[in-house]
Amino acid sequence: MAKKAASEKQEAKQDAFDALKGPKQRSIIIDMMVFCGGIGSLVWVLREMAAS
């Protein structure tokens, strides 16, 4: 019985600690790929507009 109460208390502590953590940080690799894709799309659109 005491072990069950202790494990519940430990689980409650862990839940409280997890709630204090911020959101998971996004990968800089993914962010850079999205950024490069956006810049590439912008360049392509401007190039197509200038051609006509």
PDB file with SEQRES, HELIX, SHEET and CRYST1 records, atoms N, CA, C and O in Angstrom:
SEQRES   1 A   52  MET ALA LYS LYS ALA ALA SER GLU LYS GLN GLU ALA LYS          
SEQRES   2 A   52  GLN ASP ALA PHE ASP ALA LEU LYS GLY PRO LYS GLN ARG          
SEQRES   3 A   52  SER ILE ILE ILE ASP MET MET VAL PHE CYS GLY GLY ILE          
SEQRES   4 A   52  GLY SER LEU VAL TRP VAL LEU ARG GLU MET ALA ALA SER          
HELIX    1 AA1 ALA A    2  LEU A   20  1                                  19    
HELIX    2 AA2 ILE A   28  ALA A   51  1                                  24    
CRYST1    1.000    1.000    1.000  90.00  90.00  90.00 P 1           1          
ATOM      1  N   MET A   1       0.829  -1.196   0.000  1.00  0.00           N  
ATOM      2  CA  MET A   1       0.000   0.000   0.000  1.00  0.00           C  
ATOM      3  C   MET A   1       0.871   1.256   0.000  1.00  0.00           C  
ATOM      4  O   MET A   1       0.602   2.219  -0.719  1.00  0.00           O  
ATOM      5  N   ALA A   2       1.923   1.223   0.825  1.00  0.00           N  
ATOM      6  CA  ALA A   2       2.795   2.399   0.909  1.00  0.00           C  
ATOM      7  C   ALA A   2       3.542   2.615  -0.401  1.00  0.00           C  
ATOM      8  O   ALA A   2       3.783   3.751  -0.808  1.00  0.00           O  
ATOM      9  N   LYS A   3       3.909   1.505  -1.063  1.00  0.00           N  
ATOM     10  CA  LYS A   3       4.614   1.635  -2.343  1.00  0.00           C  
ATOM     11  C   LYS A   3       3.704   2.245  -3.399  1.00  0.00           C  
ATOM     12  O   LYS A   3       4.138   3.057  -4.216  1.00  0.00           O  
ATOM     13  N   LYS A   4       2.421   1.838  -3.371  1.00  0.00           N  
ATOM     14  CA  LYS A   4       1.467   2.380  -4.345  1.00  0.00           C  
ATOM     15  C   LYS A   4       1.281   3.877  -4.140  1.00  0.00           C  
ATOM     16  O   LYS A   4       1.242   4.638  -5.107  1.00  0.00           O  
ATOM     17  N   ALA A   5       1.166   4.300  -2.887  1.00  0.00           N  
ATOM     18  CA  ALA A   5       1.001   5.726  -2.584  1.00  0.00           C  
ATOM     19  C   ALA A   5       2.254   6.504  -2.982  1.00  0.00           C  
ATOM     20  O   ALA A   5       2.166   7.624  -3.485  1.00  0.00           O  
ATOM     21  N   ALA A   6       3.430   5.896  -2.750  1.00  0.00           N  
ATOM     22  CA  ALA A   6       4.676   6.556  -3.110  1.00  0.00           C  
ATOM     23  C   ALA A   6       4.807   6.688  -4.625  1.00  0.00           C  
ATOM     24  O   ALA A   6       5.266   7.718  -5.119  1.00  0.00           O  
ATOM     25  N   SER A   7       4.408   5.653  -5.364  1.00  0.00           N  
ATOM     26  CA  SER A   7       4.504   5.727  -6.819  1.00  0.00           C  
ATOM     27  C   SER A   7       3.511   6.746  -7.381  1.00  0.00           C  
ATOM     28  O   SER A   7       3.813   7.432  -8.357  1.00  0.00           O  
ATOM     29  N   GLU A   8       2.334   6.847  -6.771  1.00  0.00           N  
ATOM     30  CA  GLU A   8       1.366   7.856  -7.206  1.00  0.00           C  
ATOM     31  C   GLU A   8       1.895   9.263  -6.942  1.00  0.00           C  
ATOM     32  O   GLU A   8       1.722  10.170  -7.756  1.00  0.00           O  
ATOM     33  N   LYS A   9       2.546   9.425  -5.784  1.00  0.00           N  
ATOM     34  CA  LYS A   9       3.123  10.721  -5.451  1.00  0.00           C  
ATOM     35  C   LYS A   9       4.249  11.070  -6.434  1.00  0.00           C  
ATOM     36  O   LYS A   9       4.362  12.211  -6.881  1.00  0.00           O  
ATOM     37  N   GLN A  10       5.075  10.076  -6.761  1.00  0.00           N  
ATOM     38  CA  GLN A  10       6.162  10.298  -7.713  1.00  0.00           C  
ATOM     39  C   GLN A  10       5.600  10.643  -9.088  1.00  0.00           C  
ATOM     40  O   GLN A  10       6.130  11.511  -9.781  1.00  0.00           O  
ATOM     41  N   GLU A  11       4.527   9.962  -9.477  1.00  0.00           N  
ATOM     42  CA  GLU A  11       3.910  10.234 -10.777  1.00  0.00           C  
ATOM     43  C   GLU A  11       3.325  11.644 -10.810  1.00  0.00           C  
ATOM     44  O   GLU A  11       3.418  12.331 -11.827  1.00  0.00           O  
ATOM     45  N   ALA A  12       2.730  12.071  -9.718  1.00  0.00           N  
ATOM     46  CA  ALA A  12       2.184  13.426  -9.646  1.00  0.00           C  
ATOM     47  C   ALA A  12       3.297  14.463  -9.745  1.00  0.00           C  
ATOM     48  O   ALA A  12       3.139  15.498 -10.392  1.00  0.00           O  
ATOM     49  N   LYS A  13       4.431  14.174  -9.094  1.00  0.00           N  
ATOM     50  CA  LYS A  13       5.577  15.088  -9.194  1.00  0.00           C  
ATOM     51  C   LYS A  13       6.073  15.172 -10.625  1.00  0.00           C  
ATOM     52  O   LYS A  13       6.384  16.256 -11.119  1.00  0.00           O  
ATOM     53  N   GLN A  14       6.146  14.023 -11.293  1.00  0.00           N  
ATOM     54  CA  GLN A  14       6.624  13.998 -12.674  1.00  0.00           C  
ATOM     55  C   GLN A  14       5.672  14.758 -13.590  1.00  0.00           C  
ATOM     56  O   GLN A  14       6.117  15.484 -14.479  1.00  0.00           O  
ATOM     57  N   ASP A  15       4.368  14.598 -13.382  1.00  0.00           N  
ATOM     58  CA  ASP A  15       3.386  15.320 -14.190  1.00  0.00           C  
ATOM     59  C   ASP A  15       3.513  16.827 -13.989  1.00  0.00           C  
ATOM     60  O   ASP A  15       3.417  17.598 -14.945  1.00  0.00           O  
ATOM     61  N   ALA A  16       3.729  17.242 -12.742  1.00  0.00           N  
ATOM     62  CA  ALA A  16       3.892  18.673 -12.458  1.00  0.00           C  
ATOM     63  C   ALA A  16       5.162  19.203 -13.111  1.00  0.00           C  
ATOM     64  O   ALA A  16       5.170  20.313 -13.644  1.00  0.00           O  
ATOM     65  N   PHE A  17       6.231  18.417 -13.071  1.00  0.00           N  
ATOM     66  CA  PHE A  17       7.487  18.840 -13.682  1.00  0.00           C  
ATOM     67  C   PHE A  17       7.344  18.938 -15.199  1.00  0.00           C  
ATOM     68  O   PHE A  17       7.853  19.875 -15.815  1.00  0.00           O  
ATOM     69  N   ASP A  18       6.652  17.972 -15.798  1.00  0.00           N  
ATOM     70  CA  ASP A  18       6.442  18.000 -17.247  1.00  0.00           C  
ATOM     71  C   ASP A  18       5.602  19.203 -17.661  1.00  0.00           C  
ATOM     72  O   ASP A  18       5.804  19.757 -18.741  1.00  0.00           O  
ATOM     73  N   ALA A  19       4.666  19.611 -16.814  1.00  0.00           N  
ATOM     74  CA  ALA A  19       3.823  20.768 -17.133  1.00  0.00           C  
ATOM     75  C   ALA A  19       4.641  22.057 -17.133  1.00  0.00           C  
ATOM     76  O   ALA A  19       4.295  23.007 -17.835  1.00  0.00           O  
ATOM     77  N   LEU A  20       5.710  22.099 -16.360  1.00  0.00           N  
ATOM     78  CA  LEU A  20       6.535  23.305 -16.309  1.00  0.00           C  
ATOM     79  C   LEU A  20       7.447  23.443 -17.521  1.00  0.00           C  
ATOM     80  O   LEU A  20       7.887  24.545 -17.847  1.00  0.00           O  
ATOM     81  N   LYS A  21       7.729  22.334 -18.183  1.00  0.00           N  
ATOM     82  CA  LYS A  21       8.602  22.390 -19.355  1.00  0.00           C  
ATOM     83  C   LYS A  21       7.898  23.126 -20.479  1.00  0.00           C  
ATOM     84  O   LYS A  21       6.680  23.030 -20.627  1.00  0.00           O  
ATOM     85  N   GLY A  22       8.666  23.860 -21.269  1.00  0.00           N  
ATOM     86  CA  GLY A  22       8.097  24.552 -22.408  1.00  0.00           C  
ATOM     87  C   GLY A  22       7.842  23.572 -23.536  1.00  0.00           C  
ATOM     88  O   GLY A  22       8.157  22.388 -23.422  1.00  0.00           O  
ATOM     89  N   PRO A  23       7.277  24.062 -24.614  1.00  0.00           N  
ATOM     90  CA  PRO A  23       7.048  23.187 -25.754  1.00  0.00           C  
ATOM     91  C   PRO A  23       8.379  22.722 -26.342  1.00  0.00           C  
ATOM     92  O   PRO A  23       9.400  23.397 -26.211  1.00  0.00           O  
ATOM     93  N   LYS A  24       8.351  21.582 -26.978  1.00  0.00           N  
ATOM     94  CA  LYS A  24       9.569  21.025 -27.553  1.00  0.00           C  
ATOM     95  C   LYS A  24      10.081  21.951 -28.656  1.00  0.00           C  
ATOM     96  O   LYS A  24       9.318  22.418 -29.502  1.00  0.00           O  
ATOM     97  N   GLN A  25      11.376  22.202 -28.626  1.00  0.00           N  
ATOM     98  CA  GLN A  25      11.963  23.114 -29.605  1.00  0.00           C  
ATOM     99  C   GLN A  25      12.009  22.445 -30.977  1.00  0.00           C  
ATOM    100  O   GLN A  25      12.333  21.263 -31.094  1.00  0.00           O  
ATOM    101  N   ARG A  26      11.685  23.212 -32.004  1.00  0.00           N  
ATOM    102  CA  ARG A  26      11.711  22.662 -33.346  1.00  0.00           C  
ATOM    103  C   ARG A  26      13.150  22.520 -33.822  1.00  0.00           C  
ATOM    104  O   ARG A  26      14.050  23.209 -33.340  1.00  0.00           O  
ATOM    105  N   SER A  27      13.345  21.644 -34.745  1.00  0.00           N  
ATOM    106  CA  SER A  27      14.679  21.408 -35.276  1.00  0.00           C  
ATOM    107  C   SER A  27      15.103  22.568 -36.166  1.00  0.00           C  
ATOM    108  O   SER A  27      14.329  23.022 -37.009  1.00  0.00           O  
ATOM    109  N   ILE A  28      16.322  23.043 -35.982  1.00  0.00           N  
ATOM    110  CA  ILE A  28      16.849  24.133 -36.815  1.00  0.00           C  
ATOM    111  C   ILE A  28      17.010  23.670 -38.255  1.00  0.00           C  
ATOM    112  O   ILE A  28      16.927  24.479 -39.179  1.00  0.00           O  
ATOM    113  N   ILE A  29      17.238  22.376 -38.454  1.00  0.00           N  
ATOM    114  CA  ILE A  29      17.383  21.840 -39.816  1.00  0.00           C  
ATOM    115  C   ILE A  29      16.066  22.003 -40.580  1.00  0.00           C  
ATOM    116  O   ILE A  29      16.051  22.456 -41.725  1.00  0.00           O  
ATOM    117  N   ILE A  30      14.971  21.628 -39.934  1.00  0.00           N  
ATOM    118  CA  ILE A  30      13.653  21.751 -40.581  1.00  0.00           C  
ATOM    119  C   ILE A  30      13.352  23.216 -40.866  1.00  0.00           C  
ATOM    120  O   ILE A  30      12.871  23.548 -41.950  1.00  0.00           O  
ATOM    121  N   ASP A  31      13.630  24.096 -39.905  1.00  0.00           N  
ATOM    122  CA  ASP A  31      13.380  25.520 -40.102  1.00  0.00           C  
ATOM    123  C   ASP A  31      14.179  26.070 -41.279  1.00  0.00           C  
ATOM    124  O   ASP A  31      13.656  26.855 -42.070  1.00  0.00           O  
ATOM    125  N   MET A  32      15.429  25.669 -41.399  1.00  0.00           N  
ATOM    126  CA  MET A  32      16.268  26.161 -42.499  1.00  0.00           C  
ATOM    127  C   MET A  32      15.782  25.632 -43.846  1.00  0.00           C  
ATOM    128  O   MET A  32      15.829  26.346 -44.848  1.00  0.00           O  
ATOM    129  N   MET A  33      15.313  24.378 -43.872  1.00  0.00           N  
ATOM    130  CA  MET A  33      14.789  23.826 -45.130  1.00  0.00           C  
ATOM    131  C   MET A  33      13.540  24.582 -45.574  1.00  0.00           C  
ATOM    132  O   MET A  33      13.378  24.877 -46.758  1.00  0.00           O  
ATOM    133  N   VAL A  34      12.667  24.893 -44.635  1.00  0.00           N  
ATOM    134  CA  VAL A  34      11.448  25.646 -44.951  1.00  0.00           C  
ATOM    135  C   VAL A  34      11.811  27.056 -45.421  1.00  0.00           C  
ATOM    136  O   VAL A  34      11.219  27.566 -46.372  1.00  0.00           O  
ATOM    137  N   PHE A  35      12.776  27.678 -44.760  1.00  0.00           N  
ATOM    138  CA  PHE A  35      13.216  29.017 -45.138  1.00  0.00           C  
ATOM    139  C   PHE A  35      13.783  29.018 -46.555  1.00  0.00           C  
ATOM    140  O   PHE A  35      13.435  29.876 -47.367  1.00  0.00           O  
ATOM    141  N   CYS A  36      14.655  28.058 -46.848  1.00  0.00           N  
ATOM    142  CA  CYS A  36      15.251  27.981 -48.190  1.00  0.00           C  
ATOM    143  C   CYS A  36      14.186  27.715 -49.252  1.00  0.00           C  
ATOM    144  O   CYS A  36      14.259  28.257 -50.355  1.00  0.00           O  
ATOM    145  N   GLY A  37      13.212  26.893 -48.929  1.00  0.00           N  
ATOM    146  CA  GLY A  37      12.125  26.635 -49.864  1.00  0.00           C  
ATOM    147  C   GLY A  37      11.310  27.886 -50.140  1.00  0.00           C  
ATOM    148  O   GLY A  37      10.901  28.131 -51.275  1.00  0.00           O  
ATOM    149  N   GLY A  38      11.079  28.670 -49.110  1.00  0.00           N  
ATOM    150  CA  GLY A  38      10.342  29.925 -49.284  1.00  0.00           C  
ATOM    151  C   GLY A  38      11.108  30.918 -50.133  1.00  0.00           C  
ATOM    152  O   GLY A  38      10.532  31.576 -51.000  1.00  0.00           O  
ATOM    153  N   ILE A  39      12.405  31.030 -49.888  1.00  0.00           N  
ATOM    154  CA  ILE A  39      13.231  31.944 -50.682  1.00  0.00           C  
ATOM    155  C   ILE A  39      13.287  31.473 -52.137  1.00  0.00           C  
ATOM    156  O   ILE A  39      13.200  32.282 -53.060  1.00  0.00           O  
ATOM    157  N   GLY A  40      13.431  30.160 -52.335  1.00  0.00           N  
ATOM    158  CA  GLY A  40      13.458  29.620 -53.695  1.00  0.00           C  
ATOM    159  C   GLY A  40      12.158  29.881 -54.433  1.00  0.00           C  
ATOM    160  O   GLY A  40      12.172  30.207 -55.620  1.00  0.00           O  
ATOM    161  N   SER A  41      11.040  29.740 -53.745  1.00  0.00           N  
ATOM    162  CA  SER A  41       9.737  30.012 -54.364  1.00  0.00           C  
ATOM    163  C   SER A  41       9.603  31.481 -54.726  1.00  0.00           C  
ATOM    164  O   SER A  41       9.090  31.819 -55.792  1.00  0.00           O  
ATOM    165  N   LEU A  42      10.060  32.344 -53.846  1.00  0.00           N  
ATOM    166  CA  LEU A  42       9.998  33.784 -54.114  1.00  0.00           C  
ATOM    167  C   LEU A  42      10.840  34.151 -55.332  1.00  0.00           C  
ATOM    168  O   LEU A  42      10.396  34.912 -56.192  1.00  0.00           O  
ATOM    169  N   VAL A  43      12.043  33.614 -55.404  1.00  0.00           N  
ATOM    170  CA  VAL A  43      12.921  33.884 -56.552  1.00  0.00           C  
ATOM    171  C   VAL A  43      12.290  33.373 -57.829  1.00  0.00           C  
ATOM    172  O   VAL A  43      12.344  34.050 -58.855  1.00  0.00           O  
ATOM    173  N   TRP A  44      11.689  32.187 -57.788  1.00  0.00           N  
ATOM    174  CA  TRP A  44      11.065  31.617 -58.985  1.00  0.00           C  
ATOM    175  C   TRP A  44       9.905  32.500 -59.457  1.00  0.00           C  
ATOM    176  O   TRP A  44       9.773  32.763 -60.652  1.00  0.00           O  
ATOM    177  N   VAL A  45       9.071  32.953 -58.530  1.00  0.00           N  
ATOM    178  CA  VAL A  45       7.930  33.804 -58.891  1.00  0.00           C  
ATOM    179  C   VAL A  45       8.419  35.130 -59.475  1.00  0.00           C  
ATOM    180  O   VAL A  45       7.900  35.592 -60.491  1.00  0.00           O  
ATOM    181  N   LEU A  46       9.408  35.734 -58.839  1.00  0.00           N  
ATOM    182  CA  LEU A  46       9.927  37.020 -59.365  1.00  0.00           C  
ATOM    183  C   LEU A  46      10.571  36.845 -60.729  1.00  0.00           C  
ATOM    184  O   LEU A  46      10.460  37.719 -61.590  1.00  0.00           O  
ATOM    185  N   ARG A  47      11.245  35.719 -60.929  1.00  0.00           N  
ATOM    186  CA  ARG A  47      11.874  35.462 -62.229  1.00  0.00           C  
ATOM    187  C   ARG A  47      10.813  35.287 -63.303  1.00  0.00           C  
ATOM    188  O   ARG A  47      10.962  35.789 -64.417  1.00  0.00           O  
ATOM    189  N   GLU A  48       9.738  34.572 -62.970  1.00  0.00           N  
ATOM    190  CA  GLU A  48       8.648  34.375 -63.934  1.00  0.00           C  
ATOM    191  C   GLU A  48       7.935  35.687 -64.251  1.00  0.00           C  
ATOM    192  O   GLU A  48       7.519  35.909 -65.388  1.00  0.00           O  
ATOM    193  N   MET A  49       7.793  36.541 -63.268  1.00  0.00           N  
ATOM    194  CA  MET A  49       7.137  37.837 -63.492  1.00  0.00           C  
ATOM    195  C   MET A  49       8.013  38.730 -64.362  1.00  0.00           C  
ATOM    196  O   MET A  49       7.501  39.458 -65.213  1.00  0.00           O  
ATOM    197  N   ALA A  50       9.310  38.683 -64.163  1.00  0.00           N  
ATOM    198  CA  ALA A  50      10.219  39.529 -64.937  1.00  0.00           C  
ATOM    199  C   ALA A  50      10.325  39.053 -66.382  1.00  0.00           C  
ATOM    200  O   ALA A  50      10.598  39.859 -67.271  1.00  0.00           O  
ATOM    201  N   ALA A  51      10.118  37.770 -66.635  1.00  0.00           N  
ATOM    202  CA  ALA A  51      10.248  37.234 -67.979  1.00  0.00           C  
ATOM    203  C   ALA A  51       9.120  37.681 -68.887  1.00  0.00           C  
ATOM    204  O   ALA A  51       9.302  37.751 -70.102  1.00  0.00           O  
ATOM    205  N   SER A  52       7.975  37.981 -68.334  1.00  0.00           N  
ATOM    206  CA  SER A  52       6.837  38.340 -69.188  1.00  0.00           C  
ATOM    207  C   SER A  52       6.679  39.840 -69.352  1.00  0.00           C  
ATOM    208  O   SER A  52       5.767  40.293 -70.043  1.00  0.00           O  
TER     209      SER A  52                                                      
END                                                                             
